[in-house]
């Protein structure tokens, strides 16, 4: 009987304990297990969260900290911000003074194609400070000696000469002449024998027309271009200009070296008249920049100054003899104002601390050969002066031994 009661009591106690743990398990959220993928690569695993039946049982959460705004200082206490000083723009250099040309200024007539137009611009800059020289440009950019139906230079040049009466005529043509030429009723292709012969005649005729009144003629050669074929044709043209212009007494000016490198190749950038590296040609490899125009004119400027002489003087306000100020001539000093010094006799050298005049001794006789010649030809080394560091003689002079304490006994 007692044993059965004990069993019943133990079973009841076990039921109470089981029910208590079941109630606690229901009050908590089950925690899922981590999958294999989460074990290998990691992942989110929800944490165990406790639920309370009574809301008052939740622990108190800390209140968020209130962010206080920074108190602004009164307007009178705030320091005004210092504005950065704007960088000062460098003052533009003053424009160069415009030199008015003299009424009797000698005129230079520049004719030709677009290269002649660039040459005229460069010459105007070269002689802008020269009142005695005026540059007049009469250029047609697309003209030449081949298409006389478009622009006829033999017909137009005499009118320009009669209008301006130039002292020097400058011609530059050929950049547009690489095309078919009409000879009579036929059209001849470029660079055939007949074409070349006719072109020579036209160059000679135009040069002779410019030299009709014995006006100095300067025919400027063509520069190289970026096109290899065009450059080769310009070499041929320059040879024709040189031969035909000199026949009529004109002068051919070669500018080729100023627009090529050391190997003779075309360059876009090169040295200007001051030796600085600048852009000389445009992006098309044909036209010239401002620096290129000035360099082109540099070759012609020298010959113009030689031909015109005094008219090419730059200083317009150089006064003559009548414009000089009166020279102030002072009277010579009186004898009593001259400070006299006692003379030094050349026969009394002891006044200078020496016993003989310089060069009084007998001059040494030389062999006519320098120490270098003796060393190279005969291997002889001249003896070093006594006491010098390279004096290797064993028997030293007495004066050297007395003056050098290291050589004393």
WOTA-V604776 format. One record per pair of residues at least 12 apart in sequence whose ideal C-beta (glycine too) atoms are under 8 Angstrom apart, sorted by sequence separation. I is the first residue (numbers start at 1). GAP is how many residues later the second one is. If there is no record, write none. Layout:
I | GAP
I | GAP
//
This chain:
123 | 12
178 | 12
183 | 12
207 | 12
222 | 12
242 | 12
258 | 12
268 | 12
279 | 12
280 | 12
387 | 12
32 | 13
110 | 13
124 | 13
221 | 13
267 | 13
268 | 13
278 | 13
279 | 13
386 | 13
387 | 13
31 | 14
32 | 14
181 | 14
238 | 14
267 | 14
386 | 14
31 | 15
108 | 15
120 | 15
183 | 15
222 | 15
280 | 15
120 | 16
121 | 16
221 | 16
222 | 16
238 | 16
387 | 16
31 | 17
120 | 17
181 | 17
221 | 17
268 | 17
387 | 17
138 | 18
181 | 18
238 | 18
29 | 19
108 | 19
120 | 19
266 | 19
272 | 19
28 | 20
29 | 20
117 | 20
153 | 20
221 | 20
116 | 21
221 | 21
259 | 21
273 | 21
28 | 22
29 | 22
117 | 22
138 | 22
177 | 22
219 | 22
259 | 22
272 | 22
273 | 22
27 | 23
28 | 23
116 | 23
272 | 23
27 | 24
117 | 24
108 | 25
110 | 25
114 | 25
273 | 25
27 | 26
105 | 26
106 | 26
107 | 26
108 | 26
110 | 26
111 | 26
113 | 26
219 | 26
105 | 27
106 | 27
107 | 27
108 | 27
109 | 27
110 | 27
111 | 27
112 | 27
113 | 27
114 | 27
105 | 28
106 | 28
107 | 28
108 | 28
110 | 28
111 | 28
113 | 28
114 | 28
136 | 28
145 | 28
217 | 28
99 | 29
102 | 29
105 | 29
107 | 29
109 | 29
110 | 29
113 | 29
144 | 29
145 | 29
147 | 29
99 | 30
101 | 30
102 | 30
113 | 30
136 | 30
143 | 30
144 | 30
146 | 30
99 | 31
100 | 31
101 | 31
112 | 31
113 | 31
144 | 31
146 | 31
217 | 31
219 | 31
221 | 31
96 | 32
99 | 32
101 | 32
144 | 32
145 | 32
147 | 32
217 | 32
218 | 32
219 | 32
221 | 32
223 | 32
224 | 32
96 | 33
101 | 33
143 | 33
144 | 33
146 | 33
149 | 33
173 | 33
217 | 33
218 | 33
219 | 33
220 | 33
221 | 33
223 | 33
259 | 33
142 | 34
146 | 34
216 | 34
217 | 34
219 | 34
221 | 34
146 | 35
171 | 35
216 | 35
218 | 35
220 | 35
221 | 35
223 | 35
224 | 35
231 | 35
171 | 36
223 | 36
224 | 36
259 | 36
203 | 37
207 | 37
211 | 37
258 | 37
203 | 38
207 | 38
211 | 38
258 | 38
171 | 39
211 | 39
200 | 40
204 | 40
207 | 40
208 | 40
210 | 40
226 | 40
258 | 40
169 | 41
199 | 41
203 | 41
207 | 41
225 | 41
255 | 41
258 | 41
111 | 42
191 | 42
203 | 42
224 | 42
226 | 42
200 | 43
204 | 43
207 | 43
196 | 44
200 | 44
204 | 44
255 | 44
191 | 45
254 | 45
111 | 46
169 | 46
171 | 46
253 | 46
123 | 47
168 | 47
169 | 47
171 | 47
172 | 47
175 | 47
253 | 47
154 | 48
167 | 48
168 | 48
169 | 48
170 | 48
171 | 48
172 | 48
174 | 48
111 | 49
157 | 49
161 | 49
166 | 49
167 | 49
168 | 49
169 | 49
170 | 49
171 | 49
168 | 50
170 | 50
172 | 50
175 | 50
253 | 50
109 | 51
119 | 51
154 | 51
158 | 51
109 | 52
154 | 52
157 | 52
161 | 52
178 | 52
251 | 52
119 | 53
146 | 53
153 | 53
157 | 53
116 | 54
145 | 54
161 | 54
109 | 55
116 | 55
154 | 55
178 | 55
226 | 55
116 | 56
107 | 57
109 | 57
115 | 57
116 | 57
145 | 57
107 | 58
108 | 58
111 | 58
115 | 58
145 | 58
226 | 58
227 | 58
107 | 59
108 | 59
109 | 59
111 | 59
112 | 59
113 | 59
115 | 59
175 | 59
226 | 59
106 | 60
107 | 60
108 | 60
109 | 60
110 | 60
111 | 60
112 | 60
113 | 60
115 | 60
174 | 60
177 | 60
225 | 60
226 | 60
106 | 61
108 | 61
109 | 61
111 | 61
112 | 61
113 | 61
114 | 61
145 | 61
225 | 61
106 | 62
108 | 62
110 | 62
113 | 62
113 | 63
174 | 63
223 | 65
174 | 67
223 | 73
220 | 76
220 | 79
220 | 80
218 | 82
218 | 85
218 | 86
216 | 91
119 | 101
116 | 104
115 | 105
115 | 107
112 | 108
115 | 108
175 | 111
170 | 130
168 | 136
168 | 139
167 | 140
168 | 140
167 | 141
167 | 144
125 | 168
126 | 168
118 | 169
121 | 169
125 | 169
118 | 170
122 | 171
126 | 171
133 | 171
121 | 172
122 | 172
125 | 172
126 | 172
114 | 173
115 | 173
122 | 173
118 | 174
119 | 174
122 | 174
123 | 174
127 | 174
118 | 175
122 | 175
126 | 175
133 | 175
121 | 176
122 | 176
132 | 176
119 | 177
123 | 177
127 | 177
118 | 178
119 | 178
123 | 178
132 | 178
133 | 178
132 | 179
133 | 179
132 | 180
115 | 181
119 | 181
123 | 181
130 | 181
132 | 181
130 | 182
130 | 183
130 | 184
132 | 184
127 | 185
129 | 185
131 | 185
130 | 186
108 | 196
106 | 202
106 | 205
105 | 206
102 | 214
99 | 217
//
